[in-house]
Amino acid sequence: MTGILRKTFLLSVAVCIVAGCASGVPHTIVPDYDKRKIRLIALVPVDNRTDDRQAARLLREEILEKLYFKGYPKIPLDMIDEKLTSDCGWNMEVNGKCALPIEVIGKRLGVDAIMYCTLLEWKTSFITVYAPTTVSVALELKDAETGETLWHSRYSVVDRHYDFTRKRLELKACQAYDPAIREIVDETLSSLPNGTDSAGYTPSEKSSWKLW
């Protein structure tokens, strides 16, 4: 191998190693996210494309907690829903997800960004002694004023179970959902930069939030 070919080969290997280390969960983010000083995020109701309403509630609560620990103030979910219902005419019983214009949501809630969550899959398939549990979620953060997508991520978890009876498989499947949700939330939000209230981050001028 010539000197040039050897250098090219080694460079290719190095690039592959760096790319592998930096891959992580697929996501997109605006290059100047840190300059946006995003602090207040409203987590609107989940777009639930499954038949399990409790799953959407658990997922939304888990995301709220994770955002809080990443340095984003916790805006109570019931307050968000109440404000959107009373001020914007959104009916939670008719529309599980919030389909209001983003500028309306942003203005009513006085936040910097809106986070949308879509629960794509929440199911277990039973095949004799085998039962895979699949949970799939997509998250998107949008600017509350412009509607621009600031960050987006999607992740799926497949937990495989094996046993000799359907009852025991069902039990294992039920026990798998909570860990699956936590894994999905941890993995997807790992690519979202910490908020302005996290340690070492200088808060923006928007130091508080009001829903009234």
C-alpha positions in Angstrom: 0.0 0.0 0.0 1.4 3.4 -1.0 1.8 6.3 1.4 -1.1 8.2 -0.1 -3.4 5.2 -0.1 -2.4 4.4 3.5 -3.2 7.9 4.6 -6.5 7.8 2.8 -7.4 4.5 4.3 -6.6 5.7 7.9 -8.5 8.9 7.3 -11.6 6.9 6.2 -11.4 4.7 9.3 -11.1 7.8 11.5 -14.1 9.4 9.9 -16.2 6.2 10.3 -15.2 6.0 14.0 -16.2 9.6 14.7 -19.4 9.3 12.8 -20.3 6.2 14.8 -19.6 7.9 18.1 -21.6 10.9 17.1 -24.6 9.2 15.6 -26.9 8.7 18.7 -30.6 9.1 18.2 -31.6 10.6 14.9 -32.6 14.3 15.3 -32.6 17.7 13.8 -31.9 21.0 15.5 -31.4 24.6 14.3 -27.8 25.6 14.4 -28.4 28.6 16.6 -30.6 27.0 19.2 -28.4 28.2 22.1 -28.9 31.8 20.9 -32.6 31.5 21.0 -32.7 31.4 24.8 -35.6 29.0 24.9 -36.8 28.8 28.5 -40.5 28.3 28.7 -41.9 25.3 26.9 -45.6 24.4 26.8 -46.1 20.6 26.4 -49.4 20.3 24.6 -51.6 17.2 24.7 -50.2 14.1 22.9 -51.3 13.2 19.4 -52.3 9.7 20.4 -52.5 7.3 17.4 -53.0 4.3 19.5 -56.1 3.0 21.4 -54.6 3.5 24.8 -55.5 6.8 26.4 -53.5 6.1 29.6 -50.4 5.6 27.6 -50.6 9.2 26.2 -51.0 10.5 29.7 -48.1 8.6 31.1 -45.9 9.7 28.2 -46.8 13.4 28.6 -46.1 13.3 32.3 -42.7 11.6 31.8 -41.7 14.2 29.2 -42.7 17.1 31.5 -40.4 15.7 34.3 -37.5 15.2 31.9 -37.8 18.8 30.6 -37.8 20.0 34.2 -34.6 18.2 35.0 -33.0 19.6 31.8 -33.5 23.1 33.0 -36.9 24.1 31.6 -39.5 25.3 34.2 -42.4 22.9 34.8 -45.6 24.4 33.5 -48.5 22.2 35.0 -50.3 20.2 32.3 -53.7 20.8 33.8 -53.1 24.5 33.6 -52.1 24.3 30.0 -55.2 22.3 29.2 -57.5 24.5 31.1 -56.1 27.7 29.5 -56.4 26.2 26.0 -60.0 25.0 26.7 -61.3 28.2 28.3 -59.5 30.8 26.2 -59.2 29.1 22.8 -62.2 26.8 22.7 -60.2 23.6 22.4 -62.3 20.6 23.4 -60.2 17.8 24.9 -63.0 15.3 24.8 -63.5 15.8 21.0 -59.9 16.3 20.0 -57.3 14.4 21.9 -54.5 16.4 20.5 -54.3 20.2 20.4 -54.7 21.4 16.8 -54.9 25.1 17.6 -52.7 27.5 15.6 -49.2 27.7 17.2 -49.3 31.5 17.4 -52.5 31.3 19.4 -51.1 28.8 21.8 -47.9 30.8 22.3 -49.8 34.1 22.9 -52.2 32.6 25.3 -49.6 30.7 27.4 -46.8 33.3 27.1 -44.2 30.7 26.3 -41.1 30.6 24.1 -41.8 27.3 22.4 -44.4 24.6 22.0 -43.5 20.9 22.3 -45.6 18.4 20.3 -45.5 14.7 21.0 -47.0 12.0 18.8 -47.5 8.5 20.2 -47.1 6.4 17.0 -47.1 2.9 18.4 -48.0 1.2 21.7 -48.6 -2.5 21.2 -47.6 -6.0 21.9 -47.9 -8.8 19.4 -48.4 -12.3 20.8 -46.9 -15.1 18.7 -47.0 -18.4 20.6 -44.1 -18.2 23.1 -42.9 -14.8 21.7 -44.3 -11.4 22.4 -42.5 -8.2 21.2 -43.6 -4.9 22.8 -43.2 -1.9 20.5 -43.4 1.8 21.6 -42.7 4.5 19.1 -42.7 8.3 19.7 -41.9 11.5 17.8 -41.2 14.8 19.5 -41.1 18.3 17.9 -40.3 21.6 19.4 -41.5 24.7 17.6 -41.0 28.4 18.1 -44.1 29.9 19.7 -44.0 33.0 17.6 -43.0 31.9 14.1 -43.9 28.2 14.2 -40.4 27.3 13.0 -39.2 23.8 14.0 -36.4 24.2 16.4 -35.7 20.5 17.2 -37.2 17.2 16.2 -36.5 13.6 17.3 -38.1 10.2 16.8 -37.3 6.9 18.6 -38.7 3.4 18.9 -38.2 0.7 21.5 -38.9 -3.0 20.9 -38.8 -5.2 24.1 -38.9 -8.9 23.3 -40.5 -11.4 25.8 -40.5 -15.2 25.8 -42.6 -17.5 28.0 -44.7 -20.7 27.7 -48.1 -19.3 28.7 -50.1 -16.4 27.2 -50.9 -15.1 30.7 -47.2 -14.8 31.7 -46.4 -13.1 28.4 -49.2 -10.6 29.0 -47.8 -9.8 32.4 -44.3 -9.3 31.0 -45.6 -7.1 28.3 -47.5 -4.9 30.8 -44.4 -4.6 32.9 -42.4 -3.5 29.9 -44.3 -0.3 29.0 -43.1 1.9 31.8 -39.4 1.2 31.2 -40.0 1.6 27.5 -41.5 5.1 28.0 -38.6 6.1 30.2 -36.1 4.9 27.7 -37.8 6.7 24.8 -38.0 10.0 26.7 -34.4 9.8 27.9 -33.1 8.9 24.4 -35.1 11.4 22.4 -34.6 14.4 24.8 -30.9 13.6 25.2 -30.3 15.5 22.0 -32.3 18.6 23.2 -29.9 21.2 24.7 -30.4 22.0 28.4 -32.6 24.9 29.2 -31.6 28.3 30.5 -32.4 27.3 34.1 -29.9 24.5 34.1 -26.6 24.8 36.0 -24.1 27.1 34.3 -26.6 28.7 31.9 -27.4 32.4 32.2 -31.2 32.9 32.4 -32.9 34.9 29.6 -34.9 38.1 30.3 -38.1 36.0 30.4 -37.7 34.9 34.0 -41.2 33.8 34.8 -44.3 32.4 33.2 -48.0 33.4 33.6 -51.1 31.6 32.4 -53.4 34.5 33.2 
